Amino acid sequence: MDLEDLEAELSIILDEMEGPQGDYHEIYLRVRQMIQHMESLGMPPPDDLLKLEQRLDALMKEEASNQD
């Protein structure tokens, strides 16, 4: 997967977040996969993508603590 493919995938993920169909658990998993893929290719993930992953992770932890 080259840089253009990664950018296209990220664009799709961001579009999904804006609509009502945006399940952030699924988005988190896809973002995490993208980061791992970039790292496996020796590419540093962009800071904004890492921040997005952190924010989604915090959302999931907050949701889990509210269910207890």
N, C-alpha and C positions, 0 to 999 in steps of 0.2 A: 504494500500500500504506500503510495507516494504522498508527498505533502498536499497535493491537490485533492486526493481522495480523503485525507484526514480533514482538510478544511471543509469539504462537502459534507462529511459525516457530522462535524461539529455544527455546521449550519442547520442540518436537519434536527439535531438534538435541541438547539436553541429555539427553532420554530415550534417544536413540540412543547417546550416549556411555556410558551406564550399562550397556547390554546388550552381549552378545558380538558383535552385528552392527555395533558402532561402529567403522567404519573412519575413523581420525582424519584421513587425507588428504582424504576426502570431506567430513568435518565441517569441516576447516580451510577448504576452498573455499567451503562454504556460509556459514560465519561471515564470511569475507572479503567475500563477496557482500552479506551483510546490512549489514556496516559501510559498504561503498561505497554501498549504497542509502540508508542513513540519511544519509550525508554529502551525497549528491546532493539529498536533501530538505531540507538545511540543519539536520538534527538531529545533535547531537553523540552519537556512540556512547557507551554507558555504559562506565565504566572496567573493569568486570568482563568485558565482552565483548572489550575491547581486550587485557586480560591473558590471556584465553582464547586469543585469536589468537596472542599471543606465545608462550604455552606450547606450542601445537600446532606452531608454526613451529620452536621449539627441538627438539621431538620428531622432526620430519621431518629437521632438519639432523643430529641425533645419529644417526638411522637411516642417513642417507646416508654419514656418516663411518665408521660401523661396516661398511658394505658395501665400502669401499675396501680 
